[in-house]
Amino acid sequence: MRKRKPRQASAVSVRPLELAPARVAGRRRPYAIVDIGSNSVRLVVYDQLGRAPFPRFNEKSLCRLGDGLAETGALAADGFRRTVEATRRFRAIAEVMGVVRIDALATEATRRASNGARLVAVIAKEAGLKVRILSGREEAYYAALGVISGFYRPRGLVGDFGGGSLEIAEARDDRVGERSVSMPIGSLPVEAMMERSARSARAEIDAMLAARLPSSLAHPVFYAVGGGWRALAHIHMAKVGAPVTVVHGYAVEADELRAFAKRLWHRPAAKLAATAGVPLRRLPTLPAAALVMDRVLKRLGPERVVFSALGVREGWLYSQLPEAERYLDPLLEGAQAFGLPQARVPEFAPALVRWTDGLLPRESPAERRLRLAICALSDIGWRDHRDVQAFECFDRLLEFPFIGVEHTERVFIATAIHARYGGDLDDRRLSPAIERLSAAARRRAQVLGRALLLGYRLSGSVPEILDNARLRIGKDRVRVEVGRKARVPDSEVVADRLNLLAAALGLRRTEVVEVN
């Protein structure tokens, strides 16, 4: 287990929770990463080098570069050739897409192989890419940094299961912990072990984990990174009928997941192929992914496993950002990037934040960030017909590739926007997703959505008008105080929206008064 000197907190480590429409208004310049792994080579083109980048293009080629590496110590000719061809194609695609910067990273197979340096030289000559070979320590570091970039203040162990190796590191809120380990038990070497004997493969893995992974490193939360482990998440979601099918933020009790993984790696190949949710391209390496997950969970004994779609690539991207930008909230940045360009008046979202300040009592910072994200997303459905607005927005937000959220938070956001468009909690289409929220959380989402609905109708999406009005929630009534600039509305529609908010709060009386 390697130790690293922890990075000290800086003066900018305070996380701003605010909406800033001007920050997302500029033209985005695409950024790309070519990831040369032991099993696959992948190109991801992001819409920007920023805090919440959205993948515009994502393609991989299963080159199996690490095939036979353990036996020969070298990259096989077929994998070598296919990798060079893939990088040439990816470079051409990136250039046509107008990418302003391409970074290329290589991991376990390239760093271990006797001809890894030659591969790097050939790629430089034929594809024009300068490849950086990450050490095992760096791979663990960037995988953990990817998790840090993709969740709200994560604390736990990060395991990145790749084609050639398994890296373990610590995520400590805004930094990577001082201990990390890299072990050559990725999908390809473990697949080879299992072809000889699954029982002996299990014993080899257990011995390596016991020697390299101290049990003192255990933490209640284990973040699972890597395509093989994401495949496990997809299969588990299919098995349990998960209402949200986004892998990122999918959480499972560790004991349940370990039992599930154990059943998978014991399952005959034909039966495994017929299992719901199994991605056929992952079929050859799926038993290896399940076996390593089983043994790692046994060794570390966490309480919960959270799957991450972000890993080394996103950790590398995150490390390229200025320090102040790294401390921006990923959910808020993503919600603004998606929601504000679609809004009729992007500058209205901060006014909605001020309008709803104090609406939800004892609001924590984690809850505040959800409210701000909801304000940023509150006008995404204005072009839709009013009969479909509420559920269309709910369904879209439930599966949208936001980062910085787990599944329950996704449901909360989607439910609040559903209420903003007049949707009711008794809409049967909200099940089974809505069942992830407690009764109190459902009520909070409904109250927030109704307050937004009222704010839009009261002000006509004009920030200056809404800033001249205040919501007051009393013990027996909802009161709207309107300044002289706004004038007291006499619209029946405004009264209806106010009554909807009062009903969500469990109150019967409402009033609108003009104040100086």
N, C-alpha and C positions, 0 to 999 in steps of 0.2 A: 504494500500500500504506500503510494507516494504521498509526500506532504508538500504543500505549496504555501508560501507565505500569503496570508489573506490580504486582499486589497482593502485598504482603509477607506472608511466612509469619507465622502467629500462634502464640501459646503453646499453642493447642489442636490444632495440626496433627498430633499423634500419632494414628494410627488405632487405636482399641481393637479388638482381636480377641477378643470374648467373647460368650457367650450370656447374655441377660437376659430371662427369661420375663416378668417384670413389665412390661417395656417394651411388649410386644405384647398384653398381656392386656386393655387398656382398650377401650372402645367407639370404633370408628372413625367419623369424620365425613367424608362425601363432599365432594370438592373438584372443581371443573370449570374447564376452559379452553375458550373458543371461539376458534378460530384462523381468522382471515379471510385466506386466502391468495389468490394471483393466479389459481389454477386451481380450488381447492375451498375450501369453508367446512366446518370440522369441529368437532364437540363431542366432548370426551373427559371423562368423569366418572371420577375416580379414587376408590379406596376411602378415601383420606386424603391430606392434605398432609403427606407424610412421606418418609423416605429411600428406601423401595422401594415406591412406590405401584403398585397393580395396577389397570389400567383396568377399571371395572365396565361402562362403556357407551362405545361408540366409533362415531360415525356421521358421514358426510360428505355434502355436497351439492356436485356438480360445477357450480358457478355460472359458471366461466370468467370471472371478474371482469375479468381482464386482457386479454381478447380485444380486439384492435384498438387497444390503448392506445398502442402505438408509432406508429401512423399518426395518431390523433386527439388524443392527449394527455389523453383523458377516459375514464371508465368508461362502457361502453355501457349503454343503458337496460335491456336484458334482464338482463344480469349484475347490475346495480345492484338491480333489483327482486327477483331471485331471492336475492340475498345478504341483503336485509332480511327476506324471508320465512323464510329459513333461520334467521337469528338469533332471530326471534320464536318459531319452533318449538323451537329449542334451549333458549331461556330457559324455556319452558313445561315441557319435559322435565326440565330440571335442578331446577326448583322441586318438581315432583311426586316426584322422587327424593330430596328432602330435602337437597339440596346446601347447605352452609353458606356457600360463597363461590364466586363465578364471576368469573374474569378473562377479559377479551377482548383479543386482540392482532391487529393488522393489519400486513401486510408490504408488499412491493414495489408492488403495483398501487395500493393505497390511498395510499401515501406519494408516488407519482409523479403520480397523476392530478390534474387541475385541479379535479375535483369530489370528491376524496377526503374533504375536510373535511365536505362536505355529506353524504356517506354516513355518516360518523361521527355527525353530528347526527341524521340520520333514524333510525339504529339506536338512539341514546339515547332518542329520543322514542317509537318504536314497540316496541322490545324491552326498553327499560330497562337497556341495557348501556352501560357507560362503556368505550369502545374506546381502547386505547393503540396509537398508530402507532409501530412500531419503525423507527428509522433503519437504514440498511444496516450501519452499524457495530454497532448493538445486535443486529441479526439474526445477524450473524456471531458475536458474543460469546455469545449465548444458545445457538446451535447447538453451539458448542464446549463450552459448559458442560453441555449435554445429554449429550454424549459423556463428559465427565468424570464426570457422575453415573451413567453406565450401564456403565462398565468399571472394572477394577481398575488404577488408576494409569496411565492411558493417556498415551502420548507419541507425537505425530504431528501431521499436518495433518488438519483437518476440512473437508470440502467438503459444503455443504448446497445441493442442487439443488432449487429450488422451481419454482412455476409462473411466476414473473416474473424471478427472479434466481438467481445462483450466489454464495454466500458462502464464503470461505476464511478459516480462522483456525487458530491453533496451540493444541493441547492439551498442556499441560506438567504432567502428573501431577495436581496439585490446583488448577491455575489456568489461565486462558486467557492465551496469550502476547501480546506487545505488538503484533504485526503482524496485520492483517486487511484483507480487501478484499471489496467487493460489486460484482458486474458484472451488467448487465441481459441475461443469457443463460440465462434460465429456460426451461421447456418451451414456453410459449406464444410468446415472441418467436422462439425457435429453430425452432419448428414453422413459423412464418410465413416465416422465412428459407429453410427447406428447400423450402417450396412453390414458391418462386421458382427456387431452384437449390441442390441439396445441395452441389455443389462450391464455390459462392460462400459458402454458409453456413459451410462448413469454413474457408475462408480468412478470413472475418470473425471467427470465434471464435478462430482462431490469432492473428490480429492483436491482438485484445483481450487474450488471455492473455499475449502477449509484452509488451504495453504495461503491463499492470496486475499481472502475477503473476511476480515475479522468480524465476529458477531457483534462486537462493541459498536460497529458502524450502523447497527440497526436503527430504523426510524419508523414511526407509525405510517408514513406515507411513502409509497414507492411509485415514481413516475416512469412509465414504460415508453421507450422510444425505439423506433426502427420499424421497417416495413413488415418483418415477420411477426412482430408483436402487434402491430396494427391489424394484421390479418386475424390474429386471435380475437381482437376486440370485435371485428366485423362478425365473426362466427358466433361469438357470445351474444351480441346484440340480436342476431337472427334467431338464436335459440330462445331468448327470453322475450322476444317481441318488444325490444326497446322502442319507446315512442319517439326518441330523437336518435337519428342514425349517424350523426357526426362523431367521428372517432375522438377528435380533440376534446378533452374534458370528460370523457366517459369514465366513470368511476365504478369499481366493483370491490366488494369485500374480498380481502386477500384469500381467505380460506375457500370461498366459493370459486375464485378464479383458479386456485391451485388444483382443486379437485377436477375442474373442467379441463385444465391443461393436461392433467394426468390421464384423463379418459381419452383425450385426443391423441397423445403420442403412443398410447397402447392400441389405438384403433387400426385395423387392417387398411391398406391403401385404398382398396375398392370402396370400402365403407366410408372412409374419410372423404373420398372424392364425391360421394353422394350426399354429404352433410350440407345442410342449408348454410349459405353464406360463405362457403369455401371458395376463395379466388383460385382458379385452376392454375394460373401462372405461379402461384406460391405453393402449389401442392407438393412438389418434391422436397421443399425445405420446411414445410409446416410442422412435421413431427419434431424436427430439431428445435424450432422456435418454442413449441409446447414443452419439450423436455427441459430446456434451459429455464423457461419461466417456472416450471414446477420446482426445479432444484434451487433456483435463486430464492424463491419465496420460502422454501423450507429452511434455507440457510439464514435468511434475514428476518423472517417472521414479522412482516409489516401487518398493519391492520387493514390497509386499503391500498388499492392500485388505481392510479389515475393515468390514462393513456394520453400521450402527447403526439400531435402531428408535427410538432416542431422539434428539431434536433440540431445536428452539427451544422447544416447549411444555414439555418436561421440564427444559430448562435454566432456563426462567423459574420453574418450580415449585421446582427445586433452590435457586435464588437467594432464594426466600422463606423458607427454613429457617434456624433459628439456626445459627451457625457450628459449634458442637459437634456438632449433628445431621448436618451435611454431611459430617463426617469419619467417620461410622459406615459400616461396610462394606455396600454394597448387596446383595451376595449373602447375607450373614448376616442382614440385616434381612428380606429376602424369604423366606429359608428358615425363619426363626422365625415370620414372619407366616403362612406356609402350613402349616408342620409342627406347631408347638406347640399350636394350637387343636385339632388332630386327635388329639393324643397322649393316652393314658390318664393319664399323669402328666407335665404339661409341665415340671415342675421336675427331671425325671429327665435331661433332655438335658445340663445342665451337669455332672451326675455322670458321664455317659458321656465328656464331654470330659476330665475328670480321670482316668477309668479308662484312656483311650487315650493320655494324655500319655506320651511316650517310646516308644510302640509302633513308630513309623516313624522310623528313624534319619535324622539330618541333615535334619530337616524344616524347610523354608524357610517364611517368613511366607505366601507364596502357597499353599503346600501345607497349612499350618495352617488357613487360612480354609476350604479345601475340607473338611477333616476336621470342623471345627466345624459347617459347613453340613450335612454328612452326619449328625452327631449330632442336629441339630435336626429332620431329616427322617426319623429312624429308626423312627418309630412310625406312619407314615401309612397303613400297610397292615394294621393289627391287626384291622380289621373284615372283611377279605377272607378267603375260604376259603384254607387253607394250600396247597392245590394250585395256586392262581393268584397268591398273594401276590407271589412274587419277580418274575415277569415283568410283572405288572400295574404294579408300582411302577417297574420299569425303564422300561417304555414311557411311563408318565405323566411321569416326571422328564425323560426325553429331550426332550420337547416343551413342558414347562411354561415359562411366560413369566418366568423368572428374568432378572434383569440382573446385571451384574458377572461374567459368564462367557462364554467362547468355547466352541465346540462340543466340543473335546477334553475340557474340564473338565466339561461336561455329561455326557459319556459316563462319565467317572471317577465322578462322583457317582451316576449311575444304576447303574453296575456294583457299587459298594460297597453300595448299598441292596439290590440283587439278592442279593448274598452274605449280607447281614444276615438275609434271609428264607430262607436255605438254598440259594439258587441256585448252580449250578456254572458255571464258565467255559466248559465244553463244551456249554452250552445253545445249540443252533443258532439259536435265535431272537434271540440277541444280535448276530448278524452281519447286516449289515456294520458296524453302529455300533462294535462292540468292536474292529474293526480299526484304528480311529483311535488306540487306545492301544498303546504299546510293551509288550513282554512284562513289563518291570519295573513299569510303571504298572498293568497288569492284576493283577500279584501284590500290589502295595500295596493296591489296591482290595479284593482278595479278603481279605487279612489284616485290613484295617480292618473289613470287613463281618462276618467271623467273630468278631472281638473284640467287636463290638456284640451279635451273636447270643448269645455266651457271657454278656456282661454282663446282658442281659435275663433269661436263664434262671437265672443265679446269684442274682440279687437280687429277682426278681419285680417289677421296676420300682420298687423302693423306694430312693430316693437314699441313705438312711442306711446301708443294707446294703452297697450297692456302694462307698460311701466307706470301708467297713471291709475292703475287699479290694484287693489289688494284683496286677498282672500283672508277672511277671519273665520276660524272654526270655533264656535262656542259650544257650551254644554247642550244647548237645545236648538241651535240654528246655525245655518251657514250664511255669512254676511259678506257681500261684495261691496267694497268701498271704491267709488269711482271719482277720480279727480275731475276738475272742470274742463280740462282739455279733452277728456274722453266723453263726458256727458253720460247721464243715466240712460241706458238703452231701454226702449219700450217694446222690443221685439219679443214675440211669443216664443220664438225659437231659443233665444237666450234664456228665458224663464224655464223652458223645458230642460235645457242643458244644466241649469242650476239645480233643478229638482232631481235630475239624475245623479249629480254629485252628492246632494243631501241624502238621497236614498242609499248610495254606496256607503256613506258615513253612518247610516242608521238614524238620521235626523229627519224631522218633518217640516221644520220651519225654515224659510229663506227670506232674505231681504237684500235689496240693492239700494244704497244710499249715496248721495253726492257729498263729497267732503272737500274742504279747502286744501 
